[in-house]
Amino acid sequence: MNRGSEALGYALAGMSRLLTPSDDDVAEAVGVLQRGGLVAFPTETVYGLGAAARDRGALARLYAAKGRPPSHPVIVHLPSAEALPGWAREIPERARRLAEAFWPGPLTLVLQRAAGVPDEVTGGQDTVGLRVPDHPLALRLLHRFGDGVAAPSANRFGRISPTTAAHVADEFADLDVLVLDGGPCRVGLESTIVDLSAGAPRLLRPGGVHRHALEQLLGERVALAEHLSERDEPRPERPAEGPAGAAGAQTPVPRAPGGLPRHYAPTTPAELVAPEALEARVRQLGAAVAVLARRPPPPEYRGAWTELPGDPESYAQALYAALRRLDASGSARIVIEAVPAGPDWLAVRDRLHRATAADRTGLAPDREEGP
């Protein structure tokens, strides 16, 4: 058996193991990354499943562990913005300003990739997603490793992202994955992704850095990618057809993590219900249904019901843990109360739409549109 085969067996057999934030355990995690293994670690957003981003064998093991299609790019986590030139061919002024303002933090920048960045990181595209996480344990790991770590969320592909080390250990109980325990994640939703690879900025995924904060810093509009525009604001007119780069031609939007119609989803069937239709739908389904809402249950309800906070930041931080609990409750169905319209709830709405794709009840066509 060659060295690569041995490492593959190491990564895909055994059981996950929790490590502490101690110097010895961080050093052990760095050694695993250097040998081509997988290490799960906390960020401020969600836990990531990390592999050395320049090691093609490690990246193959990462995709295999998650069951992730190879055409789906992963985000490279950097120890600081000073590492950008090793990963991005061009660093536009917009990128420098955003990195200075929001890194470390929950913002991923999509830029033209540098020579030598593996196709396995980019999904074969000419762009790469980069960020510096805002978590002390993640930064210690990255600084000691000394290079980029590819780290999608530490869960099976398409499922609910983990926000505690216990979630990761449960998710990969059958694999030999080291898990650095840094406590619950502060933000709770994946990073904002902004495409700066082809001129004007575009928001590919909403997250912990709000669109209006980006626009305020840049002093210009940040367009929503079309898959967001369809439900969160009136769709822009489609530009006239033309050759690439021609006036009026539409620039292709890079593929980005979390862009599938169904994603962040529980295994239990789940549906999104308008607030005014919630109690009627719950009565119709009976006690076999689990409920996620921003209100307490009615006195007569006897099933699983989780009440989340009414503000978007606290709701986001608690969302994935609540979905995991309801998914494990044994209920036949999960009913989720839709959250308000408006820009502050954009990231939460995006995750709920994907978690309940093609299964929404009582929502008017324009119910979820924002400004």
N, C-alpha and C positions, 0 to 999 in steps of 0.2 A: 504493500500500500504506500503510495507517495504522500508527501507532506500535505498536499492539498486535500487528498481524500481523508487523511487522518483528522485534519481540521474540520472537514465537513461532518464527520462522525461525531466529533467533539461538540459541534454546535447543534446538531439535530437529534441528539440522544441524551437521556439523563433527566435531570430535573432542575428547575430554576433555584437559585440560592440568593437569599437576601444578604446584602452587605451593609455595614454602617458607614457613616461619613468619616471614619477615622483615616488618618494618613496611610496606615497599612492597607486598609481596604481599597482606598483610592489607587494606591500603587498597584495592588493586585488587578484592579479593573483596567488600568493602563496597560499592564502586561498582557491581559487577555486581548485587548484591542490590537496591540502590536503583533500578537500571534495569529490574528485573523479571526478571533472569536467575537461574540456578541455581548454587549453590556447595555442594560437598560438603566437610564438615569433620569432624574427629575429635571424639568425646566419649569419656568413660571407658568407655562401654558398647560401642557400635559406631559406625561412621561414619554421619553423617546427610546426606541430600540436602536442602539448605536453600533456602527461598524466603521472601520477605517475607510475613509472616503476615497482613498487612492488604491485600495487593495481590491482588485476585481474578484478574487476568491471570497473575500469577506462580504462583498456586496452581493454575490450570488447566494451566500448563506443567509444574508439578511432577507432577501426577497423570498427565499424558500421558507424561512421561518414564519413570515407573515402570510405567505400565500399570495404575494403581491404580483400582479402582471408586470413583466419587465419593461413595458412601454410607459409605466407610470413613474415620473421622476420622484426623487427624494430630496429633502432639504439638507444642505450641508451646514453644520453648526461649527462656528469659528470661535477661537479664543478671544479675538478682538477684531476691530475694523482694520487694523494694520495688516491682517492676513488677506484682505480682499484682492490685492494684485495677483496672488497665486492662484486665484479661482476665476476672476473676471477679466476678460480681454479689454474691456473698456469700462471705466467707472465715471459715469456722467456726473455733472455737478449736482443734479437732483439727488443722486444716490449718496453722495458725500454729505449733503445737508441732512437727509433723512437718517443716515447712520449716526451722524453726530448728535442728532436730537433724540433718537429713539433706541439706540443700542448702548448697552445691552437692553433688550426688550423684545416684546412679542410682535416683531415686524420682520418679514422675509422680503428681500429684494431679489427680483428676477432680472438677471443681467446676461449679457453675452458671455459665454463661457470661455475661459482661457485654454490655450493649447495644453493638452495632457490631461484635462478633466475627463474621467472615464464616461463612456456612453451609459454605463450602468447607473450612474448618478443622475443623468439628464433625461433618461428615457429615449436616448438617441437624438434629442433636440440640440440646437445650438445655444441654448440658454441654460442657466443654472440658478437654483434658488439658494440664497445665502442668508444666514442670520447669526447674531450673537445673543445667546439666551441670557436672561436676567435671573439666574439662580446661582447662589454661591457654590453649591456642590457641582453643578454642571461646569461652571467656569474653572474650578480647581481641576476637574478631570480634563478639560480641553487644554488648559495651559500645560499640564504635566504631559499630556499626549503630544502636544506641540504641532498639531495639524488638524485639518478638518475631519469631523465625524459625521457621516451620513446617519440621520436619525429620524425616520418616520415615527408616528405614534406607536407605542409598544403594545399593539393588539393585532389580532388577526385582521386581514384586509377587509375593510368595509364595516367593521364592527365598532362598538362604542370605545372611544379613547379612554385610557386609564389616567386617573388623577391621584392615585396613591400607589405605593410600592406593592401593596397587597393585591391590587387589581392586576398588576403585571405578573406577579407570581401565580395568580390563578389562571391568567390567560395562557401562560407558557409553562404550566406545571410539568409538561412532558419533555421540555427541552432544556439543554444545558446553557442557561442564560443567567449571567450574574446581574443582580438588581441592586443598584445603589439606592438606599432608602433616604430620601430627603424630605419626607413628610408630604402632606397634601399640597397640590399645586395651587398657586395663588390666583391665577386667572381662570383656569379651568376649561378654556376653549383654545383651539389651535391658533397659531399666529396669523395675523393679517398678511396677505401676500399682495405685493404691488409689482406690476410688470413695468420695468424701466428699460426694456431691451430694444424698444423701437419707437423712440420719440416720446409723445405725451404719456403721462402715467395712467395706468389702468389698474383698478382693484379687481384681482382675481378671486380673492377669498377674504371676507370680512373677519376680523378677530379683535384682539385686545387693543390695538391702536385704531381708533375710529377714523372713518373717512374724513370727517370735518377737521380732525386734528392734522391729517396729512395736507388737506387743502389750505388750512390756515398757515402751515409752515411753508408750503411751496408757493403760495400766492396764486394758485391756478386750480382749475377744476380737475378732479380725479375721476375719470370715467369709470362706470361699472362695466365689467365684462358682460357680454350679452346674456350668459346663463343667469346672472343676477338681475339684469335689467328687465327680463321678462316678467319678474314678479315684484320687484322692489321700486321701480319707477317706470314711467312710460318708455318703451323701447325707442332708442334713437333710430332715425331713418338709416336704412342700409345704404352705405356709400355705393356710388356707381361702380360697376365692374371695370377692371382695368388691369394692366400688368403690374407685377409687384413693384412697389415704390412709386408708381405713377400717381399723379394728382387724382384724388377721388377714389383710389383703390383702398380696399379694406386690409389692414395689416392683420395677419393671422395672430390669434391669441395663443400663447404657449400653453401646453398642458401643465397643470399645477396640481399638487396634492389636494385631495378632498373635493375634486371637481365632478365626480360622478353623480348622476341624478339620485342614486341611493347610496348613502354612506353614513357613518356614525350610527349604525342601526342596531337595535336589539334583535335577538333571535326570535323573540315573541312578536307576533304581528302587532303593529302599532298604527294608530290613526290620529290625525290632528283635527280637533273639533273647535268651532267657534265658541267663544265664551257663553253666548246666549243659548247655545244648543247643548252645552256640556251635561247638565243634570238630566235632561230628557234622554240623551244618548246613554248615560250611565244606567238610568232606570231600565232602558230597553235591553241592555246587555246583561244586567244583573250582577251578582256578587262575584262572578268569575272574572270580572274585568279589574285591572289595576289602573289607577288614575294618577296623573301628574298634573297639578293645577296650582294656581296662585291664590287659592282660597281654601278654607277648611272644608272637610266633607259635611254633607247634610247629616243631621242626627240619625237618620234611619239607615245610613250606609254602613255595611258590614265588611266590605272588601278592603283590598290594599289601596291606600290613598296617601300620596306624598304631597305636602304643601311646600312650595318653594317661595323664596322671597319675592317681593313685588318690584324691586329695582333690578335693572339689567345686569349690573356687575355681580351682585350677590347671586342672582339666578344662574348666571353663566358658571360661576365657580362651583355651584352645587349640582348642575344639570347632569353631568355624566355619571356621577356617583349615584344619583337618584335613579337614573335609567337602569343602571346595573342592578340596583336592589329590586326594582320592579320586574326586571327581566328574570331574576332568580326567584320571584315570589310564587311561581307555579300558576300564575293567572293565564287564562286563555288569550287575553288581549290586553294591550295597553292603550288607554285613551289619554291624549295630551291636550290640555287647554291651550289654544293659540295665544300667543303673546301680542302685545300692542304693535301697531304700525309705528313708523318713525325711525330715524337714523340710529338712535341709541340701542335699539333692539335688533339691528340688522344682522349681527353675527349670530345671535340666538335663533332668529327666524330662519336663517340659512341652515343651521344644524337641524332644527326641527323639521323643516321641509325635506331634507335629505333622509332623516331617520324614518320618515313616514311617507316616502315617495309613493305616489299613486294611490294613497289611502287617506283621504281627507274628507271629513264629514261636516256639512253645514257651513262651509266657507263660501261666501260670495266670491265671484271672480276677482273683485278688486280688494278683497279683504286685507290682503297682506302687502299691498303696495305702500311704499313710502313716498317721500317728497321727490 
